[in-house]
């Protein structure tokens, strides 16, 4: 069994491919995420400022650790073009021990 570090998947959306790339690069380069998957072509339907909106967005799935979540949220808010960017996290309940150890090894401080 891998160590007792809590791993998470952080879900984010971006309004363009360029913004998604910028967010992913920053999170990985700054060791806030081990990996960020960018899923293009998603359509989001949501209520904003009293009206229903429908926009194309890019979904980002960042694999990280629970102890880094506050830093991830702060960094996304600094870099994001949205007034209220989506940054939510789900626990990773398990998986390949080797993969989970890799998340631990490449995130956080050197």
Secondary structure, DSSP 8 states (H G I E B T S, - for coil): ---S--EEEEEEEESSHHHHHHHHHHHHHTTS-SEEEEEEEEEEEEEETTEEEEEEEEEEEEEEEGGGHHHHHHHHHHH-SSTT--EEEEE-----HHHHHHHHHHSS--
